[in-house]
Amino acid sequence: MNPQTAEDAKAFFDLANRFVTLANEMAEEHGRPRTAAAILWAASRYGAFTWAMSGAPGRQPPEEALDLFGAQYRKMMEDNLARILAEPGP
């Protein structure tokens, strides 16, 4: 993997924050649990579609893709839990 530039990182987090903003808006109508479940489902569907369209199915077994996506999600969740728990409460 190539190292990201600061510009790449900013673009990535700006994009991710747009999803969080949309999720917060949706949670007002649908509640956090349903919104969180919908985001997870949408992310898995988009990830599966992206993997399938990348040409990976002929080179990588689905189980390996699941392991990689799962490990990536776990790392991001660990980072976010640590960050959120370190913030002062409301």
N, CA, C and O atoms as a CHARMM CRD file, in Angstrom:
* protein
*
  360
    1    1 MET  N      0.84600  -1.17500   0.00000 PROA 1      0.00000
    2    1 MET  CA     0.00000   0.00000   0.00000 PROA 1      0.00000
    3    1 MET  C      0.89200   1.24000   0.00000 PROA 1      0.00000
    4    1 MET  O      1.90100   1.29300   0.70400 PROA 1      0.00000
    5    2 ASN  N      0.51200   2.22300  -0.79000 PROA 2      0.00000
    6    2 ASN  CA     1.27200   3.46600  -0.85000 PROA 2      0.00000
    7    2 ASN  C      0.91700   4.35200   0.33300 PROA 2      0.00000
    8    2 ASN  O     -0.24000   4.40600   0.75000 PROA 2      0.00000
    9    3 PRO  N      1.91100   5.04700   0.87400 PROA 3      0.00000
   10    3 PRO  CA     1.60000   5.96000   1.96800 PROA 3      0.00000
   11    3 PRO  C      0.68100   7.07500   1.47100 PROA 3      0.00000
   12    3 PRO  O      0.82300   7.55300   0.34600 PROA 3      0.00000
   13    4 GLN  N     -0.24400   7.47600   2.30500 PROA 4      0.00000
   14    4 GLN  CA    -1.15600   8.55100   1.94700 PROA 4      0.00000
   15    4 GLN  C     -0.50800   9.90100   2.18100 PROA 4      0.00000
   16    4 GLN  O      0.28400  10.07500   3.10700 PROA 4      0.00000
   17    5 THR  N     -0.85300  10.84900   1.33400 PROA 5      0.00000
   18    5 THR  CA    -0.43900  12.22000   1.57400 PROA 5      0.00000
   19    5 THR  C     -1.43900  12.84200   2.54100 PROA 5      0.00000
   20    5 THR  O     -2.51900  12.29500   2.76700 PROA 5      0.00000
   21    6 ALA  N     -1.07600  13.97900   3.10200 PROA 6      0.00000
   22    6 ALA  CA    -1.99600  14.68600   3.98900 PROA 6      0.00000
   23    6 ALA  C     -3.26700  15.06400   3.22700 PROA 6      0.00000
   24    6 ALA  O     -4.36100  15.05800   3.79100 PROA 6      0.00000
   25    7 GLU  N     -3.11400  15.39300   1.94800 PROA 7      0.00000
   26    7 GLU  CA    -4.27200  15.74200   1.12000 PROA 7      0.00000
   27    7 GLU  C     -5.19200  14.53600   0.93100 PROA 7      0.00000
   28    7 GLU  O     -6.41400  14.67300   0.98700 PROA 7      0.00000
   29    8 ASP  N     -4.60900  13.35300   0.70600 PROA 8      0.00000
   30    8 ASP  CA    -5.40100  12.12500   0.57800 PROA 8      0.00000
   31    8 ASP  C     -6.15400  11.83300   1.87500 PROA 8      0.00000
   32    8 ASP  O     -7.33600  11.48700   1.85300 PROA 8      0.00000
   33    9 ALA  N     -5.46600  11.97300   2.99200 PROA 9      0.00000
   34    9 ALA  CA    -6.08900  11.70400   4.29100 PROA 9      0.00000
   35    9 ALA  C     -7.23700  12.67600   4.54100 PROA 9      0.00000
   36    9 ALA  O     -8.29900  12.27300   5.01500 PROA 9      0.00000
   37   10 LYS  N     -7.03100  13.94900   4.22700 PROA 10     0.00000
   38   10 LYS  CA    -8.08900  14.94300   4.41500 PROA 10     0.00000
   39   10 LYS  C     -9.29600  14.60700   3.54800 PROA 10     0.00000
   40   10 LYS  O    -10.43000  14.66600   4.02200 PROA 10     0.00000
   41   11 ALA  N     -9.06900  14.25900   2.29200 PROA 11     0.00000
   42   11 ALA  CA   -10.17300  13.90700   1.39200 PROA 11     0.00000
   43   11 ALA  C    -10.92500  12.68700   1.92200 PROA 11     0.00000
   44   11 ALA  O    -12.15500  12.64500   1.87900 PROA 11     0.00000
   45   12 PHE  N    -10.18300  11.69200   2.42400 PROA 12     0.00000
   46   12 PHE  CA   -10.80600  10.48800   2.97500 PROA 12     0.00000
   47   12 PHE  C    -11.69700  10.83800   4.16000 PROA 12     0.00000
   48   12 PHE  O    -12.85700  10.42700   4.20100 PROA 12     0.00000
   49   13 PHE  N    -11.16900  11.59600   5.13200 PROA 13     0.00000
   50   13 PHE  CA   -11.94500  11.91200   6.32800 PROA 13     0.00000
   51   13 PHE  C    -13.08900  12.87000   6.03000 PROA 13     0.00000
   52   13 PHE  O    -14.13500  12.79300   6.67500 PROA 13     0.00000
   53   14 ASP  N    -12.91500  13.77200   5.06500 PROA 14     0.00000
   54   14 ASP  CA   -14.03000  14.62800   4.65400 PROA 14     0.00000
   55   14 ASP  C    -15.17100  13.77800   4.10400 PROA 14     0.00000
   56   14 ASP  O    -16.33600  14.00300   4.43300 PROA 14     0.00000
   57   15 LEU  N    -14.83200  12.79900   3.26600 PROA 15     0.00000
   58   15 LEU  CA   -15.84400  11.90500   2.69900 PROA 15     0.00000
   59   15 LEU  C    -16.52500  11.09300   3.80200 PROA 15     0.00000
   60   15 LEU  O    -17.75100  10.99700   3.83800 PROA 15     0.00000
   61   16 ALA  N    -15.73400  10.51700   4.69100 PROA 16     0.00000
   62   16 ALA  CA   -16.29600   9.72200   5.79100 PROA 16     0.00000
   63   16 ALA  C    -17.20100  10.57800   6.67000 PROA 16     0.00000
   64   16 ALA  O    -18.26400  10.12300   7.09400 PROA 16     0.00000
   65   17 ASN  N    -16.79100  11.80500   6.94500 PROA 17     0.00000
   66   17 ASN  CA   -17.59400  12.68800   7.78400 PROA 17     0.00000
   67   17 ASN  C    -18.91600  13.06800   7.12500 PROA 17     0.00000
   68   17 ASN  O    -19.89500  13.33400   7.82200 PROA 17     0.00000
   69   18 ARG  N    -18.96000  13.09600   5.80200 PROA 18     0.00000
   70   18 ARG  CA   -20.22500  13.33700   5.10400 PROA 18     0.00000
   71   18 ARG  C    -21.19500  12.18500   5.36800 PROA 18     0.00000
   72   18 ARG  O    -22.39400  12.40700   5.53900 PROA 18     0.00000
   73   19 PHE  N    -20.67500  10.95500   5.40100 PROA 19     0.00000
   74   19 PHE  CA   -21.52900   9.80500   5.73300 PROA 19     0.00000
   75   19 PHE  C    -22.02100   9.89900   7.17900 PROA 19     0.00000
   76   19 PHE  O    -23.18000   9.59400   7.45900 PROA 19     0.00000
   77   20 VAL  N    -21.15700  10.31300   8.08900 PROA 20     0.00000
   78   20 VAL  CA   -21.54800  10.44300   9.49600 PROA 20     0.00000
   79   20 VAL  C    -22.62400  11.51800   9.64900 PROA 20     0.00000
   80   20 VAL  O    -23.58800  11.33300  10.39100 PROA 20     0.00000
   81   21 THR  N    -22.45800  12.63400   8.95000 PROA 21     0.00000
   82   21 THR  CA   -23.46200  13.70000   8.99900 PROA 21     0.00000
   83   21 THR  C    -24.80600  13.19300   8.48900 PROA 21     0.00000
   84   21 THR  O    -25.84200  13.44600   9.10400 PROA 21     0.00000
   85   22 LEU  N    -24.79100  12.48100   7.37100 PROA 22     0.00000
   86   22 LEU  CA   -26.02500  11.90600   6.83300 PROA 22     0.00000
   87   22 LEU  C    -26.62900  10.90900   7.82200 PROA 22     0.00000
   88   22 LEU  O    -27.84300  10.89300   8.02300 PROA 22     0.00000
   89   23 ALA  N    -25.79700  10.08700   8.43100 PROA 23     0.00000
   90   23 ALA  CA   -26.28800   9.11000   9.41100 PROA 23     0.00000
   91   23 ALA  C    -26.94100   9.81200  10.59800 PROA 23     0.00000
   92   23 ALA  O    -27.98400   9.37100  11.08100 PROA 23     0.00000
   93   24 ASN  N    -26.33800  10.89300  11.06800 PROA 24     0.00000
   94   24 ASN  CA   -26.93300  11.63900  12.18200 PROA 24     0.00000
   95   24 ASN  C    -28.30200  12.19200  11.80300 PROA 24     0.00000
   96   24 ASN  O    -29.22600  12.17700  12.61500 PROA 24     0.00000
   97   25 GLU  N    -28.43200  12.67700  10.57400 PROA 25     0.00000
   98   25 GLU  CA   -29.72600  13.17100  10.10000 PROA 25     0.00000
   99   25 GLU  C    -30.73800  12.02700  10.03100 PROA 25     0.00000
  100   25 GLU  O    -31.88600  12.18900  10.44600 PROA 25     0.00000
  101   26 MET  N    -30.32500  10.88900   9.51600 PROA 26     0.00000
  102   26 MET  CA   -31.22200   9.74200   9.39700 PROA 26     0.00000
  103   26 MET  C    -31.61100   9.19800  10.77100 PROA 26     0.00000
  104   26 MET  O    -32.73200   8.72300  10.95600 PROA 26     0.00000
  105   27 ALA  N    -30.69500   9.26600  11.72800 PROA 27     0.00000
  106   27 ALA  CA   -30.96300   8.75900  13.07300 PROA 27     0.00000
  107   27 ALA  C    -32.05900   9.55500  13.76600 PROA 27     0.00000
  108   27 ALA  O    -32.76100   9.02600  14.62600 PROA 27     0.00000
  109   28 GLU  N    -32.20900  10.82300  13.39700 PROA 28     0.00000
  110   28 GLU  CA   -33.28100  11.62700  13.99000 PROA 28     0.00000
  111   28 GLU  C    -34.64800  11.03600  13.65800 PROA 28     0.00000
  112   28 GLU  O    -35.56800  11.09100  14.47400 PROA 28     0.00000
  113   29 GLU  N    -34.77900  10.47700  12.47200 PROA 29     0.00000
  114   29 GLU  CA   -36.05000   9.88600  12.04700 PROA 29     0.00000
  115   29 GLU  C    -36.15100   8.40100  12.39500 PROA 29     0.00000
  116   29 GLU  O    -37.21300   7.92600  12.79800 PROA 29     0.00000
  117   30 HSD  N    -35.05500   7.67500  12.23900 PROA 30     0.00000
  118   30 HSD  CA   -35.09700   6.21100  12.35200 PROA 30     0.00000
  119   30 HSD  C    -34.46900   5.66100  13.62800 PROA 30     0.00000
  120   30 HSD  O    -34.60200   4.46900  13.90600 PROA 30     0.00000
  121   31 GLY  N    -33.79900   6.48500  14.39700 PROA 31     0.00000
  122   31 GLY  CA   -33.11500   6.04200  15.60700 PROA 31     0.00000
  123   31 GLY  C    -31.71000   5.53500  15.29600 PROA 31     0.00000
  124   31 GLY  O    -31.41600   5.10000  14.18200 PROA 31     0.00000
  125   32 ARG  N    -30.85700   5.60200  16.30600 PROA 32     0.00000
  126   32 ARG  CA   -29.46300   5.18700  16.11400 PROA 32     0.00000
  127   32 ARG  C    -29.30200   3.70300  15.80000 PROA 32     0.00000
  128   32 ARG  O    -28.55100   3.36100  14.88600 PROA 32     0.00000
  129   33 PRO  N    -29.98400   2.79900  16.52800 PROA 33     0.00000
  130   33 PRO  CA   -29.76300   1.37100  16.24100 PROA 33     0.00000
  131   33 PRO  C    -30.09600   0.99300  14.79400 PROA 33     0.00000
  132   33 PRO  O    -29.32100   0.29400  14.14200 PROA 33     0.00000
  133   34 ARG  N    -31.24600   1.45200  14.29300 PROA 34     0.00000
  134   34 ARG  CA   -31.62900   1.11000  12.92000 PROA 34     0.00000
  135   34 ARG  C    -30.67200   1.76300  11.92800 PROA 34     0.00000
  136   34 ARG  O    -30.27900   1.14100  10.94100 PROA 34     0.00000
  137   35 THR  N    -30.29900   3.00300  12.18700 PROA 35     0.00000
  138   35 THR  CA   -29.37800   3.70400  11.29300 PROA 35     0.00000
  139   35 THR  C    -28.02400   3.00500  11.27300 PROA 35     0.00000
  140   35 THR  O    -27.43900   2.82100  10.20500 PROA 35     0.00000
  141   36 ALA  N    -27.51900   2.61300  12.44000 PROA 36     0.00000
  142   36 ALA  CA   -26.23100   1.90200  12.50100 PROA 36     0.00000
  143   36 ALA  C    -26.30600   0.58200  11.74100 PROA 36     0.00000
  144   36 ALA  O    -25.37400   0.22700  11.01900 PROA 36     0.00000
  145   37 ALA  N    -27.41000  -0.14700  11.90000 PROA 37     0.00000
  146   37 ALA  CA   -27.57000  -1.41700  11.18400 PROA 37     0.00000
  147   37 ALA  C    -27.63000  -1.18200   9.67600 PROA 37     0.00000
  148   37 ALA  O    -27.05000  -1.94600   8.90400 PROA 37     0.00000
  149   38 ALA  N    -28.32600  -0.13100   9.25600 PROA 38     0.00000
  150   38 ALA  CA   -28.42500   0.17500   7.82400 PROA 38     0.00000
  151   38 ALA  C    -27.06600   0.55300   7.24200 PROA 38     0.00000
  152   38 ALA  O    -26.74000   0.17100   6.11800 PROA 38     0.00000
  153   39 ILE  N    -26.27500   1.30200   8.00500 PROA 39     0.00000
  154   39 ILE  CA   -24.93600   1.68100   7.53000 PROA 39     0.00000
  155   39 ILE  C    -24.06400   0.44000   7.36800 PROA 39     0.00000
  156   39 ILE  O    -23.37400   0.29400   6.35900 PROA 39     0.00000
  157   40 LEU  N    -24.09000  -0.45000   8.35000 PROA 40     0.00000
  158   40 LEU  CA   -23.29100  -1.67300   8.25200 PROA 40     0.00000
  159   40 LEU  C    -23.70600  -2.50400   7.04600 PROA 40     0.00000
  160   40 LEU  O    -22.86000  -3.01700   6.31200 PROA 40     0.00000
  161   41 TRP  N    -25.01600  -2.63200   6.84800 PROA 41     0.00000
  162   41 TRP  CA   -25.50000  -3.40900   5.70800 PROA 41     0.00000
  163   41 TRP  C    -25.06300  -2.75700   4.40100 PROA 41     0.00000
  164   41 TRP  O    -24.58000  -3.43800   3.49600 PROA 41     0.00000
  165   42 ALA  N    -25.23300  -1.43800   4.30000 PROA 42     0.00000
  166   42 ALA  CA   -24.84700  -0.72400   3.07800 PROA 42     0.00000
  167   42 ALA  C    -23.34600  -0.83600   2.82600 PROA 42     0.00000
  168   42 ALA  O    -22.91900  -1.02400   1.68700 PROA 42     0.00000
  169   43 ALA  N    -22.54600  -0.72100   3.88400 PROA 43     0.00000
  170   43 ALA  CA   -21.08900  -0.83600   3.72100 PROA 43     0.00000
  171   43 ALA  C    -20.70800  -2.23300   3.24500 PROA 43     0.00000
  172   43 ALA  O    -19.82700  -2.38400   2.39900 PROA 43     0.00000
  173   44 SER  N    -21.37100  -3.25500   3.78600 PROA 44     0.00000
  174   44 SER  CA   -21.04200  -4.61600   3.35000 PROA 44     0.00000
  175   44 SER  C    -21.48000  -4.84700   1.90800 PROA 44     0.00000
  176   44 SER  O    -20.77700  -5.50700   1.14300 PROA 44     0.00000
  177   45 ARG  N    -22.62000  -4.31400   1.54100 PROA 45     0.00000
  178   45 ARG  CA   -23.08100  -4.47300   0.15500 PROA 45     0.00000
  179   45 ARG  C    -22.15200  -3.74900  -0.81100 PROA 45     0.00000
  180   45 ARG  O    -21.77700  -4.30100  -1.84600 PROA 45     0.00000
  181   46 TYR  N    -21.78100  -2.51500  -0.47700 PROA 46     0.00000
  182   46 TYR  CA   -20.90100  -1.75300  -1.36000 PROA 46     0.00000
  183   46 TYR  C    -19.51500  -2.38800  -1.41200 PROA 46     0.00000
  184   46 TYR  O    -18.89800  -2.43600  -2.47600 PROA 46     0.00000
  185   47 GLY  N    -19.02500  -2.87000  -0.28700 PROA 47     0.00000
  186   47 GLY  CA   -17.73200  -3.55400  -0.26100 PROA 47     0.00000
  187   47 GLY  C    -17.74100  -4.81700  -1.10500 PROA 47     0.00000
  188   47 GLY  O    -16.79100  -5.08600  -1.84100 PROA 47     0.00000
  189   48 ALA  N    -18.81800  -5.59600  -0.99800 PROA 48     0.00000
  190   48 ALA  CA   -18.93100  -6.82300  -1.79800 PROA 48     0.00000
  191   48 ALA  C    -18.99500  -6.49500  -3.28600 PROA 48     0.00000
  192   48 ALA  O    -18.35700  -7.15800  -4.10400 PROA 48     0.00000
  193   49 PHE  N    -19.76600  -5.47300  -3.62800 PROA 49     0.00000
  194   49 PHE  CA   -19.87200  -5.05500  -5.02900 PROA 49     0.00000
  195   49 PHE  C    -18.51700  -4.57900  -5.55500 PROA 49     0.00000
  196   49 PHE  O    -18.10200  -4.95700  -6.65100 PROA 49     0.00000
  197   50 THR  N    -17.83700  -3.75400  -4.77200 PROA 50     0.00000
  198   50 THR  CA   -16.53200  -3.23300  -5.18700 PROA 50     0.00000
  199   50 THR  C    -15.53600  -4.37100  -5.37300 PROA 50     0.00000
  200   50 THR  O    -14.78400  -4.39000  -6.34800 PROA 50     0.00000
  201   51 TRP  N    -15.53000  -5.32200  -4.43600 PROA 51     0.00000
  202   51 TRP  CA   -14.63600  -6.48100  -4.53500 PROA 51     0.00000
  203   51 TRP  C    -14.95300  -7.27500  -5.79600 PROA 51     0.00000
  204   51 TRP  O    -14.04600  -7.65000  -6.53900 PROA 51     0.00000
  205   52 ALA  N    -16.24600  -7.53600  -6.04200 PROA 52     0.00000
  206   52 ALA  CA   -16.65100  -8.33100  -7.20500 PROA 52     0.00000
  207   52 ALA  C    -16.28600  -7.63900  -8.51900 PROA 52     0.00000
  208   52 ALA  O    -15.89400  -8.30400  -9.47800 PROA 52     0.00000
  209   53 MET  N    -16.41100  -6.31500  -8.57000 PROA 53     0.00000
  210   53 MET  CA   -16.12800  -5.57400  -9.79800 PROA 53     0.00000
  211   53 MET  C    -14.62800  -5.33600 -10.01400 PROA 53     0.00000
  212   53 MET  O    -14.21700  -4.90400 -11.09100 PROA 53     0.00000
  213   54 SER  N    -13.82000  -5.61600  -8.99900 PROA 54     0.00000
  214   54 SER  CA   -12.37800  -5.35400  -9.08900 PROA 54     0.00000
  215   54 SER  C    -11.61600  -6.44400  -9.83600 PROA 54     0.00000
  216   54 SER  O    -10.43400  -6.28400 -10.13800 PROA 54     0.00000
  217   55 GLY  N    -12.28400  -7.53700 -10.12800 PROA 55     0.00000
  218   55 GLY  CA   -11.60200  -8.67000 -10.74100 PROA 55     0.00000
  219   55 GLY  C    -11.00500  -9.60900  -9.71300 PROA 55     0.00000
  220   55 GLY  O    -10.37600 -10.60400 -10.07400 PROA 55     0.00000
  221   56 ALA  N    -11.19200  -9.30900  -8.43700 PROA 56     0.00000
  222   56 ALA  CA   -10.62500 -10.12900  -7.37200 PROA 56     0.00000
  223   56 ALA  C    -11.19600 -11.54400  -7.30800 PROA 56     0.00000
  224   56 ALA  O    -10.46700 -12.46100  -6.93100 PROA 56     0.00000
  225   57 PRO  N    -12.47700 -11.76800  -7.66200 PROA 57     0.00000
  226   57 PRO  CA   -13.00600 -13.12500  -7.51300 PROA 57     0.00000
  227   57 PRO  C    -12.18800 -14.21300  -8.20000 PROA 57     0.00000
  228   57 PRO  O    -12.17300 -15.34800  -7.72400 PROA 57     0.00000
  229   58 GLY  N    -11.52100 -13.91200  -9.28000 PROA 58     0.00000
  230   58 GLY  CA   -10.69100 -14.91600  -9.93600 PROA 58     0.00000
  231   58 GLY  C     -9.33600 -15.09900  -9.28900 PROA 58     0.00000
  232   58 GLY  O     -8.64400 -16.08000  -9.55900 PROA 58     0.00000
  233   59 ARG  N     -8.95000 -14.15900  -8.43300 PROA 59     0.00000
  234   59 ARG  CA    -7.62200 -14.19200  -7.81200 PROA 59     0.00000
  235   59 ARG  C     -7.65800 -14.38300  -6.29500 PROA 59     0.00000
  236   59 ARG  O     -6.66100 -14.78900  -5.69800 PROA 59     0.00000
  237   60 GLN  N     -8.78700 -14.09600  -5.67700 PROA 60     0.00000
  238   60 GLN  CA    -8.86900 -14.12900  -4.21700 PROA 60     0.00000
  239   60 GLN  C    -10.15600 -14.83800  -3.80000 PROA 60     0.00000
  240   60 GLN  O    -11.23800 -14.46500  -4.25500 PROA 60     0.00000
  241   61 PRO  N    -10.05800 -15.84100  -2.95100 PROA 61     0.00000
  242   61 PRO  CA   -11.27700 -16.50600  -2.48200 PROA 61     0.00000
  243   61 PRO  C    -12.11700 -15.55000  -1.62700 PROA 61     0.00000
  244   61 PRO  O    -11.56200 -14.69200  -0.94000 PROA 61     0.00000
  245   62 PRO  N    -13.43900 -15.68700  -1.66100 PROA 62     0.00000
  246   62 PRO  CA   -14.29200 -14.82300  -0.84700 PROA 62     0.00000
  247   62 PRO  C    -13.92900 -14.86100   0.64100 PROA 62     0.00000
  248   62 PRO  O    -14.02200 -13.83900   1.32100 PROA 62     0.00000
  249   63 GLU  N    -13.52000 -16.01800   1.15000 PROA 63     0.00000
  250   63 GLU  CA   -13.15900 -16.12800   2.56800 PROA 63     0.00000
  251   63 GLU  C    -11.98900 -15.20200   2.90800 PROA 63     0.00000
  252   63 GLU  O    -11.95400 -14.60400   3.98400 PROA 63     0.00000
  253   64 GLU  N    -11.03400 -15.09000   1.98500 PROA 64     0.00000
  254   64 GLU  CA    -9.89600 -14.19800   2.21300 PROA 64     0.00000
  255   64 GLU  C    -10.35100 -12.74200   2.20900 PROA 64     0.00000
  256   64 GLU  O     -9.89200 -11.93700   3.02000 PROA 64     0.00000
  257   65 ALA  N    -11.25200 -12.41300   1.29500 PROA 65     0.00000
  258   65 ALA  CA   -11.79400 -11.05000   1.26100 PROA 65     0.00000
  259   65 ALA  C    -12.51800 -10.74100   2.57000 PROA 65     0.00000
  260   65 ALA  O    -12.36500  -9.65200   3.12400 PROA 65     0.00000
  261   66 LEU  N    -13.30800 -11.70000   3.06600 PROA 66     0.00000
  262   66 LEU  CA   -14.00600 -11.50800   4.34000 PROA 66     0.00000
  263   66 LEU  C    -13.02300 -11.26900   5.47700 PROA 66     0.00000
  264   66 LEU  O    -13.24500 -10.39800   6.31900 PROA 66     0.00000
  265   67 ASP  N    -11.94200 -12.03600   5.50700 PROA 67     0.00000
  266   67 ASP  CA   -10.93000 -11.85700   6.54700 PROA 67     0.00000
  267   67 ASP  C    -10.30700 -10.46500   6.47300 PROA 67     0.00000
  268   67 ASP  O    -10.12300  -9.80600   7.49600 PROA 67     0.00000
  269   68 LEU  N     -9.98500 -10.02400   5.25900 PROA 68     0.00000
  270   68 LEU  CA    -9.35900  -8.70700   5.08900 PROA 68     0.00000
  271   68 LEU  C    -10.31400  -7.57300   5.45100 PROA 68     0.00000
  272   68 LEU  O     -9.94200  -6.64900   6.17300 PROA 68     0.00000
  273   69 PHE  N    -11.54900  -7.64700   4.94600 PROA 69     0.00000
  274   69 PHE  CA   -12.53500  -6.61400   5.27000 PROA 69     0.00000
  275   69 PHE  C    -12.83100  -6.61200   6.76900 PROA 69     0.00000
  276   69 PHE  O    -12.93400  -5.55000   7.38300 PROA 69     0.00000
  277   70 GLY  N    -12.96800  -7.80200   7.35800 PROA 70     0.00000
  278   70 GLY  CA   -13.24600  -7.90000   8.78800 PROA 70     0.00000
  279   70 GLY  C    -12.12700  -7.32600   9.63800 PROA 70     0.00000
  280   70 GLY  O    -12.38400  -6.61900  10.61200 PROA 70     0.00000
  281   71 ALA  N    -10.88800  -7.62500   9.27500 PROA 71     0.00000
  282   71 ALA  CA    -9.73900  -7.09700  10.02100 PROA 71     0.00000
  283   71 ALA  C     -9.66300  -5.57900   9.89400 PROA 71     0.00000
  284   71 ALA  O     -9.35300  -4.88100  10.86000 PROA 71     0.00000
  285   72 GLN  N     -9.94800  -5.07600   8.69800 PROA 72     0.00000
  286   72 GLN  CA    -9.92000  -3.62600   8.49000 PROA 72     0.00000
  287   72 GLN  C    -11.00700  -2.94800   9.32800 PROA 72     0.00000
  288   72 GLN  O    -10.75400  -1.92200   9.95800 PROA 72     0.00000
  289   73 TYR  N    -12.21500  -3.51900   9.33500 PROA 73     0.00000
  290   73 TYR  CA   -13.29900  -2.95200  10.13200 PROA 73     0.00000
  291   73 TYR  C    -12.94300  -2.97200  11.62000 PROA 73     0.00000
  292   73 TYR  O    -13.15400  -1.98800  12.32900 PROA 73     0.00000
  293   74 ARG  N    -12.40400  -4.09400  12.08500 PROA 74     0.00000
  294   74 ARG  CA   -12.04300  -4.20600  13.49900 PROA 74     0.00000
  295   74 ARG  C    -11.03900  -3.12900  13.90000 PROA 74     0.00000
  296   74 ARG  O    -11.18400  -2.50900  14.95400 PROA 74     0.00000
  297   75 LYS  N    -10.02500  -2.90100  13.06800 PROA 75     0.00000
  298   75 LYS  CA    -9.00700  -1.88200  13.35800 PROA 75     0.00000
  299   75 LYS  C     -9.64600  -0.49200  13.41100 PROA 75     0.00000
  300   75 LYS  O     -9.35200   0.29300  14.31200 PROA 75     0.00000
  301   76 MET  N    -10.51200  -0.19000  12.45300 PROA 76     0.00000
  302   76 MET  CA   -11.17100   1.12000  12.44800 PROA 76     0.00000
  303   76 MET  C    -12.06600   1.27600  13.67300 PROA 76     0.00000
  304   76 MET  O    -12.10300   2.34700  14.27900 PROA 76     0.00000
  305   77 MET  N    -12.79100   0.21500  14.04500 PROA 77     0.00000
  306   77 MET  CA   -13.66500   0.26400  15.21600 PROA 77     0.00000
  307   77 MET  C    -12.84700   0.45200  16.49200 PROA 77     0.00000
  308   77 MET  O    -13.22400   1.24300  17.35700 PROA 77     0.00000
  309   78 GLU  N    -11.73100  -0.26900  16.61800 PROA 78     0.00000
  310   78 GLU  CA   -10.85300  -0.10500  17.78600 PROA 78     0.00000
  311   78 GLU  C    -10.36100   1.33400  17.88800 PROA 78     0.00000
  312   78 GLU  O    -10.39400   1.92700  18.96600 PROA 78     0.00000
  313   79 ASP  N     -9.90400   1.89700  16.77000 PROA 79     0.00000
  314   79 ASP  CA    -9.41300   3.28100  16.76100 PROA 79     0.00000
  315   79 ASP  C    -10.51200   4.26200  17.16800 PROA 79     0.00000
  316   79 ASP  O    -10.27400   5.17700  17.95600 PROA 79     0.00000
  317   80 ASN  N    -11.71200   4.06600  16.62800 PROA 80     0.00000
  318   80 ASN  CA   -12.80900   4.97900  16.94100 PROA 80     0.00000
  319   80 ASN  C    -13.29400   4.83200  18.37300 PROA 80     0.00000
  320   80 ASN  O    -13.61600   5.83000  19.01900 PROA 80     0.00000
  321   81 LEU  N    -13.35400   3.60700  18.88100 PROA 81     0.00000
  322   81 LEU  CA   -13.73600   3.42400  20.28600 PROA 81     0.00000
  323   81 LEU  C    -12.74400   4.11100  21.21200 PROA 81     0.00000
  324   81 LEU  O    -13.14200   4.79700  22.15300 PROA 81     0.00000
  325   82 ALA  N    -11.46400   3.92900  20.95100 PROA 82     0.00000
  326   82 ALA  CA   -10.44100   4.56500  21.78900 PROA 82     0.00000
  327   82 ALA  C    -10.57400   6.08300  21.73900 PROA 82     0.00000
  328   82 ALA  O    -10.47500   6.75400  22.76700 PROA 82     0.00000
  329   83 ARG  N    -10.79600   6.61900  20.55000 PROA 83     0.00000
  330   83 ARG  CA   -10.91100   8.07100  20.38900 PROA 83     0.00000
  331   83 ARG  C    -12.15500   8.59900  21.10200 PROA 83     0.00000
  332   83 ARG  O    -12.08400   9.60500  21.80800 PROA 83     0.00000
  333   84 ILE  N    -13.28100   7.93300  20.92200 PROA 84     0.00000
  334   84 ILE  CA   -14.53200   8.40000  21.52200 PROA 84     0.00000
  335   84 ILE  C    -14.49900   8.26000  23.04000 PROA 84     0.00000
  336   84 ILE  O    -14.96900   9.15100  23.74800 PROA 84     0.00000
  337   85 LEU  N    -13.95400   7.16200  23.55000 PROA 85     0.00000
  338   85 LEU  CA   -13.88700   6.96800  25.00100 PROA 85     0.00000
  339   85 LEU  C    -12.91400   7.93100  25.66800 PROA 85     0.00000
  340   85 LEU  O    -13.03500   8.20500  26.86200 PROA 85     0.00000
  341   86 ALA  N    -11.95500   8.44500  24.91300 PROA 86     0.00000
  342   86 ALA  CA   -10.98900   9.39500  25.46000 PROA 86     0.00000
  343   86 ALA  C    -11.54900  10.81600  25.52200 PROA 86     0.00000
  344   86 ALA  O    -11.00300  11.67200  26.21800 PROA 86     0.00000
  345   87 GLU  N    -12.64000  11.06600  24.79200 PROA 87     0.00000
  346   87 GLU  CA   -13.24000  12.40100  24.78500 PROA 87     0.00000
  347   87 GLU  C    -14.03200  12.61100  26.06500 PROA 87     0.00000
  348   87 GLU  O    -14.57400  11.66400  26.63500 PROA 87     0.00000
  349   88 PRO  N    -14.09400  13.86600  26.51400 PROA 88     0.00000
  350   88 PRO  CA   -14.93300  14.14200  27.68200 PROA 88     0.00000
  351   88 PRO  C    -16.40000  13.87100  27.35600 PROA 88     0.00000
  352   88 PRO  O    -16.82500  14.02000  26.21000 PROA 88     0.00000
  353   89 GLY  N    -17.16300  13.47600  28.35600 PROA 89     0.00000
  354   89 GLY  CA   -18.58000  13.16300  28.16200 PROA 89     0.00000
  355   89 GLY  C    -19.38900  14.37500  27.74600 PROA 89     0.00000
  356   89 GLY  O    -18.88000  15.49600  27.71700 PROA 89     0.00000
  357   90 PRO  N    -20.66900  14.13900  27.42100 PROA 90     0.00000
  358   90 PRO  CA   -21.54700  15.23800  26.96200 PROA 90     0.00000
  359   90 PRO  C    -21.79600  16.28200  27.99800 PROA 90     0.00000
  360   90 PRO  O    -22.51100  17.25000  27.74000 PROA 90     0.00000
